[in-house]
Amino acid sequence: MENILAIETSCDETAIAIYNADRGLLAHQIYSQIELHKVYGGVVPELASRDHIRKVLPLIEQALELSNLSPQDLNAVAYTKGPGLIGALMVGATLAHSLAYAWQLPVLGVHHMEAHVMAVMLEERTPEYPFLALVVSGGHTMLLQVNAFGEYVLLGETLDDAVGEAFDKTGSLLGLLYPGGPALAKLAEQGDASRFDFPRPMTDRPGLDFSFSGLKTHAMNTIKQHALDDQTRADIACAFEDAIVDTLRIKCQRAIQQTNLSRLVIAGGVSANKKLRHFMREIMRSLQVDVFYPRHEFCTDNAAMVAYTACQRFQRGEKEGLEIEVKARWPIDGTAT
């Protein structure tokens, strides 16, 4: 009956969740900083950290109230240890350690990418181990072989821009407000992808690594070469989105052939993209591969996935020491401890 309180402050969402080992998710609170950062066209780290400080304690109080629990009912406090923005991570880490010390509870630091992969375990339909995982977010793009909980083999990752970053930057080039990715996907629904020929980067060579900076540059050059009426903007958005989705499809198919695995988890903020979900589901069905996604609210940064992951580690007897440590970069291959 363990109750785990989790704090997520890796970037621009302040999130709190409480997870019970038997009953599942008891509370799940998210505060987004999109409006705060929109005027700057992207996340301002110092502002993100300050806003986490303002919001995190009220959200903890709300989560405890919603779950009808008190600090005495908790068994551990968890937080996102990395990767992420150092200042933002420090807010969650410092508070988690402070509360754990005051409440005489163990504390656990969680790997942000591991938590994204584990978000799918909050659904009714979950994959059996081993499986492939494609993690696509604002800061990361990677393919993992997940042999068991805590056992990850990195198969490929981005060499430059992540998928979400490429979406946001291209959206900005098209004159869309931050965050540009979701706005670009919506604009693409009105477009014709066949009007423009966009490359599928790094698919003409072997391997499972990704690169999206060149695709962003191709979009920038295309935008400069055309008068941007509404239809042209939609056509460019559609061609760009198709290139992203097709590139991810090609790499996933290669990984399936390489590993002979028949289960694929797609997680991270970009996994909420409608075209990606539909296209990957159809292609993988033809390959007899089962595809699993978290629901939309668990695709973006959230504390529910952190709480679930921490609960699994807590049940294994893991915990942190007194030293507060966060990691802006943190490899996931091997184990995430």
Long-range contacts (C-beta under 8 A, 24 or more apart in sequence): 2-75, 2-76, 2-311, 2-314, 2-315, 3-67, 3-69, 3-73, 3-74, 3-75, 4-74, 4-75, 4-76, 4-77, 4-78, 4-108, 4-307, 4-310, 4-311, 4-314, 5-60, 5-63, 5-64, 5-74, 5-76, 5-77, 5-78, 5-99, 5-307, 6-77, 6-78, 6-79, 6-110, 6-303, 6-304, 6-306, 6-307, 6-310, 7-56, 7-60, 7-77, 7-78, 7-79, 7-80, 7-92, 7-95, 7-96, 7-303, 7-306, 8-79, 8-80, 8-92, 8-115, 8-301, 8-302, 8-303, 8-306, 9-52, 9-56, 9-79, 9-80, 9-84, 9-88, 9-89, 9-91, 9-92, 10-80, 10-82, 10-83, 10-84, 10-85, 10-88, 10-89, 10-92, 10-112, 10-301, 11-43, 11-48, 11-84, 11-85, 11-88, 11-138, 11-139, 11-301, 12-36, 12-37, 12-43, 12-48, 12-88, 12-301, 13-300, 13-301, 13-302, 14-51, 14-52, 14-55, 14-56, 14-59, 15-59, 15-301, 15-302, 15-303, 15-304, 15-306, 16-56, 16-59, 16-60, 16-62, 16-63, 16-303, 17-63, 17-302, 17-303, 17-304, 17-306, 17-307, 18-63, 18-64, 18-67, 18-69, 18-74, 18-307, 19-304, 19-307, 19-308, 19-310, 19-311, 21-311, 21-315, 24-122, 25-122, 25-304, 25-307, 25-308, 26-66, 26-67, 26-69, 27-62, 27-63, 27-64, 27-66, 27-67, 28-63, 28-297, 28-302, 28-303, 28-304, 29-59, 29-62, 29-63, 29-66, 29-303, 30-297, 30-300, 30-302, 30-303, 31-55, 31-59, 34-178, 34-179, 37-178, 38-177, 38-178, 40-178, 41-172, 41-178, 42-168, 42-178, 43-85, 45-85, 45-86, 45-87, 45-88, 46-87, 48-85, 48-87, 48-88, 49-85, 49-87, 49-88, 49-90, 49-91, 52-88, 52-91, 52-92, 53-91, 56-91, 56-92, 56-95, 57-95, 60-99, 71-99, 71-103, 72-103, 74-103, 74-105, 75-105, 75-106, 75-314, 76-100, 76-105, 76-106, 76-107, 76-108, 76-310, 76-314, 76-319, 77-103, 77-105, 77-106, 77-107, 77-108, 78-107, 78-108, 78-109, 78-110, 78-306, 78-307, 78-309, 78-310, 78-314, 79-107, 79-108, 79-109, 79-110, 79-306, 80-109, 80-110, 80-112, 80-115, 80-306, 81-109, 81-110, 81-111, 81-112, 81-325, 81-326, 81-327, 81-330, 82-109, 82-111, 82-112, 82-326, 82-327, 82-328, 82-329, 82-330, 83-111, 83-112, 83-113, 83-139, 83-140, 83-327, 83-328, 83-329, 83-330, 84-112, 84-139, 84-326, 84-328, 85-328, 86-326, 86-328, 89-326, 89-327, 89-328, 90-324, 90-326, 93-324, 93-325, 93-326, 94-324, 97-320, 97-322, 97-324, 101-322, 106-314, 106-319, 106-320, 107-319, 107-320, 108-310, 108-313, 108-314, 108-318, 108-319, 108-320, 109-320, 109-325, 109-326, 110-306, 110-309, 110-310, 110-313, 110-336, 111-309, 111-330, 111-332, 111-336, 112-301, 112-306, 112-330, 113-140, 113-142, 113-330, 113-332, 113-336, 114-150, 114-152, 114-309, 114-332, 114-336, 115-305, 115-306, 115-308, 115-309, 116-267, 116-268, 116-305, 117-144, 117-146, 117-152, 117-265, 117-267, 118-149, 118-305, 118-308, 118-309, 118-312, 119-267, 119-294, 119-298, 119-299, 119-302, 119-304, 119-305, 119-308, 120-265, 120-267, 120-292, 120-293, 120-294, 121-308, 122-294, 122-295, 122-298, 122-304, 122-305, 122-308, 123-292, 123-294, 123-295, 125-292, 126-292, 127-263, 127-265, 127-290, 127-292, 128-263, 130-261, 130-263, 131-261, 131-263, 131-264, 131-265, 131-292, 132-252, 132-255, 132-256, 132-259, 132-261, 132-263, 132-264, 132-265, 133-264, 133-265, 133-266, 133-267, 134-248, 134-251, 134-252, 134-264, 134-265, 134-266, 134-267, 134-271, 135-267, 135-268, 136-162, 136-163, 136-164, 136-248, 136-266, 136-267, 136-268, 136-269, 136-270, 136-271, 136-276, 137-162, 137-163, 137-164, 137-268, 137-269, 137-270, 138-162, 138-164, 138-165, 138-168, 138-179, 138-181, 138-269, 138-270, 139-164, 139-165, 140-268, 141-210, 141-212, 142-332, 143-208, 143-251, 143-252, 143-255, 144-332, 144-333, 145-255, 145-259, 145-261, 146-265, 149-312, 150-312, 150-313, 150-335, 150-336, 150-337, 151-334, 151-335, 152-332, 152-333, 152-334, 152-335, 152-336, 153-333, 154-331, 154-332, 154-333, 155-208, 155-255, 155-258, 155-259, 156-207, 156-208, 156-209, 156-210, 156-251, 156-255, 157-209, 157-210, 158-209, 158-210, 158-211, 158-212, 159-209, 159-210, 159-211, 160-211, 160-212, 160-213, 161-211, 161-212, 161-213, 161-216, 162-212, 163-210, 163-212, 163-244, 163-248, 163-270, 164-268, 164-269, 164-270, 165-212, 166-212, 166-213, 166-215, 166-216, 166-244, 167-241, 167-244, 167-270, 169-216, 170-216, 170-219, 170-220, 170-237, 170-240, 171-237, 173-216, 173-219, 173-220, 173-223, 174-223, 174-228, 174-233, 174-236, 174-237, 175-228, 175-233, 181-269, 181-270, 181-273, 184-237, 184-240, 184-241, 185-237, 185-241, 185-273, 185-274, 185-275, 187-233, 187-234, 187-237, 188-234, 188-237, 188-238, 188-240, 188-241, 188-275, 189-234, 189-238, 190-230, 190-231, 190-234, 190-238, 191-231, 191-233, 191-234, 191-235, 191-236, 191-237, 191-238, 191-239, 192-234, 192-235, 192-238, 193-235, 193-238, 193-239, 193-241, 193-242, 194-239, 195-235, 195-239, 196-222, 196-235, 196-236, 196-239, 197-239, 198-222, 198-239, 198-240, 198-242, 198-243, 199-243, 200-243, 200-246, 200-247, 200-250, 201-247, 202-247, 203-247, 203-250, 203-251, 208-251, 208-254, 208-255, 208-258, 210-247, 210-251, 212-244, 212-247, 215-240, 215-243, 215-244, 215-247, 241-273, 241-275, 242-275, 244-276, 245-273, 245-275, 245-276, 245-279, 245-280, 246-279, 248-276, 248-280, 249-279, 249-280, 249-283, 252-280, 252-284, 253-283, 253-287, 256-287, 256-289, 261-289, 262-288, 262-289, 262-290, 263-289, 263-290, 263-292, 264-289, 264-290, 264-291, 264-292, 265-291, 265-292, 265-293, 266-291, 266-292, 266-293, 267-293, 267-294, 267-299, 268-299, 269-299, 269-300, 269-301, 270-299, 271-299, 272-296, 272-299, 272-300, 313-337
